[in-house]
Amino acid sequence: MHTVTKRLARTTVIGSLVLLTACANMSPQGKNTAVGAGAGAAIGAGLGVLIGDSSKAALIGAGIGTVVGTVVGYNWKAVKQDVEKSGASNLGIDVIEMPDGTLKVNIPSNVSFDTNKAVLKPALLPVLDSVARALNQHAELRAKAIGHTDSTGSDAVNMPLSRRRAGAVTQYLTGQGVAAGRLTAEGHGAASPVGDNGTVEGRALNRRVELFLYAVK
């Protein structure tokens, strides 16, 4: 069994290096297409084997986790500019093209929700309007909202709160004419920190909703 595992790990490493080398020689659009079509997932799966946790392999290199359909490369330039011009930049909302081919709109809680609440603040609505506009104009696009909290409080409080906040985002998009079947929402509670929960600054970073836009075949 150990021999098979070692061989699989070696094979995965070689495959990952080949994919990385190939992507290094591609144009930016080519990179997006290759990664979105599965290169990122393949590399992630390889890392999953190496760290010994195959249950998480599919999530490595794919920020949105499991979605329906195959994520493909997409030219996000116009959509990104529209979201940024809607007020995202002024609110401290980052709009980032991700290596897996998605566009992440990272919404901090201070501009989206009051403490322990899941009611959207009015200042955020123009940003979500721009996201809804993109979804309504491009039928191939989908969106997934993932709510996150800091580690203050228990899972019994944080998990439902993160789900309600993600759900508030997708419900607003539905109200702007986006079909519910093109939207998903999840809550991760405090399970996926991006900052140090031991500091005020780190906890602020962790309280967020990540809204991923992606294109599918």
Secondary structure, 3 states (H helix, E strand, C coil): CHHHHHHHHHHHHHHHHHHHHHHHCCCHHHHHHHHHHHHHHHHHHHHHHHHCCHHHHHHCCCCCCCCCCCEECCCCHHHHHHHHHHHHHHHCCEEEECCCCCEEEEEEHHHCCCCCCCCCCHHHHHHHHHHHHHHHHCCCEEEEEEEECCCCCCHHHHHHHHHHHHHHHHHHHHHCCCCHHHEEEEECCCCCCCCCCCCHHHHHHHCEEEEEEEEEC
